[in-house]
Amino acid sequence: MMKEFKKVPKNSKLAQLLRKKWFLPAVFISIAGIILSAVVWYQTFGNTWFDDTENNDEIEQIQDEFAGDFTNEEAQSVLQQQETIRMPVSDSLEAEIVTKFYDYDAPQDEQEKSLTYYNNRYYQSTGIDIAQANGEPFDVLASLSGTVVEVKEDPLLGNVVTLSHGDSITTHYASLDEVVVEEGQKVKQGDKIGTAGKNIFNEASGVHLHFEIHKDGIEVNPEKFFNEPVSKLEEYNVEAAESEDDDKTSDEEETEGDESEEKREVSFHITA
């Protein structure tokens, strides 16, 4: 059943206002003024209180720049510090160290394995020589992540590649046949540097890789740092170790006296 609505009496105050011509336009103008005031207030204060878009854009830009710098430089350095120094060959490769680093603390038989005979002289090895038992060529891999700073062809050592790893640490790969990197190239640990080959200086080792690690420009024994974090090498005091070796060399020369020319021991540096 429909309800009956009562009509507004003609003499009521609301009816009288509605009949006036200025009433409805005044109402619309008032509403429009309220809306306009709200819009102006929001644009003036609302963005600052609730959504500071301009400032947010500046903050995001600073954050992006900072994150980019950290990713490209510091993050790479942090990741590199977490790396362990690896043999520069594949883990699956049946390789052996055929020439050791000349260590003054090593027994005499090991020191003899650390000598290379060339041009009627014995040279103390400043690195290690790695070869396969079958004498076949093999891939040479980056021991650490770094940047290729030098690629050269040496008349005695063959092709030589040098990588820089920051903190005055470099690795050197000599007696290479093929080289697959170029100067300025960034490489990751395990990336291929080239293939092992032969050289004139150590013909007795056949196909091999001559590998060196330098700290502050001084050769260190790679075997001491294989499977060790880079931080251990960074903390290594090479100057103290070299001074100790020099003292031992002087003592040995005084004890042994004159030595025959055929058994004279000298060092041959890869960077010479």
Phi, psi and omega per residue, in radians:
M1 nan 2.225 -3.102
M2 -1.290 2.401 3.075
K3 -1.498 2.564 -3.137
E4 -1.678 2.148 -3.141
F5 -1.522 2.398 3.124
K6 -1.396 2.408 3.108
K7 -1.316 2.580 3.114
V8 -1.281 2.213 3.140
P9 -1.011 2.467 -3.088
K10 -1.144 -0.472 -3.079
N11 -1.623 0.178 3.133
S12 -1.298 2.780 -3.111
K13 -1.126 -0.687 3.137
L14 -1.106 -0.730 3.136
A15 -1.126 -0.660 3.127
Q16 -1.145 -0.700 3.117
L17 -1.159 -0.719 -3.129
L18 -1.104 -0.533 -3.115
R19 -1.331 -0.272 3.140
K20 -1.359 2.396 -3.050
K21 -1.197 -0.505 -3.060
W22 -1.482 -0.216 -2.972
F23 -1.165 -0.962 -3.086
L24 -1.106 -0.782 3.059
P25 -1.029 -0.631 3.114
A26 -1.128 -0.701 3.119
V27 -1.089 -0.816 -3.137
F28 -1.080 -0.738 3.140
I29 -1.114 -0.692 3.124
S30 -1.118 -0.783 3.127
I31 -1.100 -0.755 3.125
A32 -1.077 -0.694 3.120
G33 -1.104 -0.704 3.114
I34 -1.116 -0.780 -3.141
I35 -1.103 -0.777 -3.137
L36 -1.087 -0.719 3.119
S37 -1.087 -0.692 3.132
A38 -1.124 -0.714 3.138
V39 -1.126 -0.789 3.134
V40 -1.092 -0.734 3.132
W41 -1.097 -0.745 -3.118
Y42 -1.130 -0.745 -3.141
Q43 -1.155 -0.571 -3.101
T44 -1.421 -0.794 -3.032
F45 -2.006 -0.506 -3.027
G46 -1.099 -0.772 -3.131
N47 -1.075 -0.664 -3.119
T48 -1.213 -0.694 -3.086
W49 -1.361 -0.688 -2.962
F50 -1.940 -0.602 -3.036
D51 -2.618 1.443 -3.138
D52 -1.376 1.417 -3.007
T53 -1.083 -0.766 -3.093
E54 -1.104 -0.819 3.130
N55 -1.145 -0.667 3.130
N56 -1.094 -0.693 3.105
D57 -1.078 -0.736 3.123
E58 -1.125 -0.732 3.134
I59 -1.113 -0.757 3.130
E60 -1.111 -0.656 3.122
Q61 -1.120 -0.759 3.107
I62 -1.104 -0.750 3.132
Q63 -1.098 -0.719 3.134
D64 -1.122 -0.748 3.133
E65 -1.113 -0.752 -3.141
F66 -1.140 -0.747 3.139
A67 -1.137 -0.663 3.123
G68 -1.119 -0.776 3.117
D69 -1.087 -0.741 -3.116
F70 -1.155 -0.682 -3.109
T71 -1.179 -0.737 -3.035
N72 -1.365 -0.510 -3.028
E73 -2.055 -1.122 -3.024
E74 -1.182 -0.711 -3.130
A75 -1.092 -0.704 3.115
Q76 -1.108 -0.698 3.127
S77 -1.139 -0.708 3.130
V78 -1.116 -0.766 3.137
L79 -1.116 -0.677 -3.130
Q80 -1.162 -0.640 3.125
Q81 -1.143 -0.406 3.133
Q82 -1.477 -0.178 -3.138
E83 -1.246 2.623 2.982
T84 -1.824 2.523 -3.096
I85 -1.275 2.162 -3.063
R86 -1.907 2.767 2.946
M87 -1.072 2.467 -3.076
P88 -1.402 0.587 3.106
V89 -2.428 2.893 3.136
S90 -1.154 2.507 3.123
D91 -1.073 -0.513 -3.100
S92 -1.415 -0.142 -3.095
L93 -1.357 2.329 3.089
E94 -1.492 1.312 -3.097
A95 -1.875 2.754 3.115
E96 -2.449 2.701 3.100
I97 -1.511 1.949 -3.068
V98 -1.625 -0.382 3.033
T99 -2.335 2.211 -3.092
K100 -1.636 2.923 3.024
F101 -1.264 2.360 -3.114
Y102 -1.270 1.961 -3.098
D103 -1.993 2.141 -3.121
Y104 -1.185 -0.326 3.116
D105 -1.553 -0.158 -3.064
A106 -1.342 2.719 3.055
P107 -1.075 2.833 -3.054
Q108 -1.076 -0.679 -3.115
D109 -1.128 -0.608 3.091
E110 -1.277 -0.622 3.097
Q111 -1.103 -0.634 3.109
E112 -1.145 -0.535 3.092
K113 -1.342 -0.109 -3.113
S114 -1.806 0.260 -3.133
L115 -1.936 2.485 3.077
T116 -2.075 2.251 -3.093
Y117 -1.691 2.085 3.136
Y118 -2.587 2.293 3.051
N119 0.958 0.823 3.095
N120 1.108 0.472 3.089
R121 -2.418 2.690 3.018
Y122 -1.796 2.234 -3.130
Y123 -1.956 2.342 3.061
Q124 -1.275 2.261 -3.100
S125 -1.296 2.255 3.091
T126 -1.708 0.220 3.081
G127 -2.747 -2.680 3.090
I128 -2.253 2.645 3.046
D129 -1.911 2.250 -3.099
I130 -2.034 2.342 3.139
A131 -2.555 2.813 3.016
Q132 -1.531 2.641 3.132
A133 -1.113 -0.542 -3.123
N134 -1.494 -0.036 3.100
G135 1.310 0.169 -3.110
E136 -1.452 2.707 3.057
P137 -1.133 2.774 3.137
F138 -2.646 2.812 3.139
D139 -1.293 2.420 3.064
V140 -1.811 2.225 -3.031
L141 -1.998 2.714 3.114
A142 -1.190 2.188 3.137
S143 -1.225 -0.530 3.119
L144 -2.497 2.787 3.015
S145 -1.223 2.502 -3.134
G146 -3.134 -2.831 -3.115
T147 -2.144 2.366 3.107
V148 -1.293 2.046 -3.113
V149 -1.848 -0.265 3.136
E150 -2.754 2.386 2.990
V151 -2.313 2.072 -3.091
K152 -2.518 2.846 3.070
E153 -1.932 2.026 -3.119
D154 -1.754 2.364 -3.088
P155 -1.108 -0.456 -3.137
L156 -1.761 -0.682 -3.028
L157 -1.667 -0.113 -3.091
G158 1.419 -2.749 3.114
N159 -1.235 2.370 -3.096
V160 -2.227 2.324 3.086
V161 -2.129 2.338 3.114
T162 -2.073 2.295 3.078
L163 -1.979 2.459 3.051
S164 -1.841 2.411 -3.091
H165 -2.153 0.273 -3.118
G166 1.332 2.952 3.127
D167 0.928 0.641 3.075
S168 1.050 0.535 3.112
I169 -1.936 2.250 3.068
T170 -2.341 2.655 3.013
T171 -2.117 2.544 -3.045
H172 -2.234 2.320 -3.086
Y173 -2.143 1.938 -3.075
A174 -2.109 3.012 -3.075
S175 1.105 0.664 3.129
L176 -1.565 2.484 3.039
D177 -1.549 -1.189 3.102
E178 -1.732 2.453 3.065
V179 -2.090 2.257 -3.065
V180 -2.016 0.192 3.099
V181 -2.114 2.924 3.127
E182 -2.402 2.816 -3.100
E183 -1.034 2.414 -3.130
G184 1.565 -0.191 -3.107
Q185 -1.344 2.403 3.052
K186 -1.608 2.340 -3.137
V187 -2.201 2.650 3.074
K188 -1.755 2.769 3.113
Q189 -1.001 2.256 -3.123
G190 1.652 -0.169 3.081
D191 -1.189 2.615 -3.122
K192 -1.303 2.287 3.082
I193 -1.663 -0.694 -3.120
G194 3.029 -2.722 3.106
T195 -2.189 2.577 3.139
A196 -1.210 2.556 3.130
G197 -2.492 -2.725 -3.138
K198 -1.964 2.787 3.012
N199 -2.490 2.932 -3.084
I200 -1.341 -0.602 -3.031
F201 -1.117 -0.666 -3.114
N202 -2.268 1.187 -3.123
E203 -1.155 -0.485 -3.077
A204 -1.105 -0.460 -3.118
S205 -1.461 -0.113 3.121
G206 1.120 -2.441 3.098
V207 -1.275 2.065 -3.094
H208 -2.753 2.956 3.015
L209 -1.987 2.267 2.978
H210 -1.716 2.112 -3.020
F211 -2.162 2.322 3.118
E212 -2.320 2.632 2.996
I213 -2.116 2.254 3.115
H214 -2.038 2.390 3.012
K215 -2.144 2.113 -3.077
D216 0.988 0.618 3.095
G217 1.377 0.122 -3.105
I218 -2.025 2.387 -3.130
E219 -1.237 2.409 3.055
V220 -2.160 2.806 -3.110
N221 -1.287 1.951 -3.116
P222 -1.024 -0.620 -3.080
E223 -1.121 -0.402 3.115
K224 -1.276 -0.342 -3.013
F225 -2.055 -0.075 3.069
F226 -1.067 2.382 -3.130
N227 1.140 0.334 3.054
E228 -1.942 2.638 3.111
P229 -1.176 2.693 3.141
V230 -1.049 -0.536 -3.121
S231 -1.025 -0.559 3.115
K232 -1.138 -0.689 3.107
L233 -1.225 -0.646 3.119
E234 -1.091 -0.595 -3.106
E235 -1.503 -0.131 -3.079
Y236 -1.229 2.248 -3.130
N237 -1.580 1.622 -3.058
V238 -1.261 -0.549 -3.123
E239 -1.145 -0.724 3.115
A240 -1.149 -0.702 -3.137
A241 -1.161 -0.718 3.137
E242 -1.156 -0.680 3.120
S243 -1.105 -0.694 3.111
E244 -1.140 -0.698 3.119
D245 -1.151 -0.658 3.127
D246 -1.113 -0.686 3.119
D247 -1.123 -0.696 -3.138
K248 -1.187 -0.642 3.119
T249 -1.098 -0.739 3.136
S250 -1.118 -0.717 3.125
D251 -1.118 -0.716 -3.122
E252 -1.153 -0.682 -3.133
E253 -1.152 -0.665 3.128
E254 -1.204 -0.625 -3.103
T255 -1.299 -0.773 -3.048
E256 -1.415 -0.428 -3.133
G257 1.251 -2.592 -3.132
D258 -1.238 2.395 -3.117
E259 -2.063 2.566 -3.119
S260 -1.126 2.622 -3.109
E261 -1.103 -0.509 -3.105
E262 -1.205 -0.407 -3.079
K263 -1.988 0.364 -3.121
R264 -1.233 2.356 -3.094
E265 -1.950 2.185 3.077
V266 -2.366 2.895 3.134
S267 -1.750 2.457 3.064
F268 -2.037 2.019 -3.035
H269 -1.618 2.410 -3.098
I270 -1.208 -0.436 -3.117
T271 -1.613 0.044 -3.110
A272 -1.236 nan nan
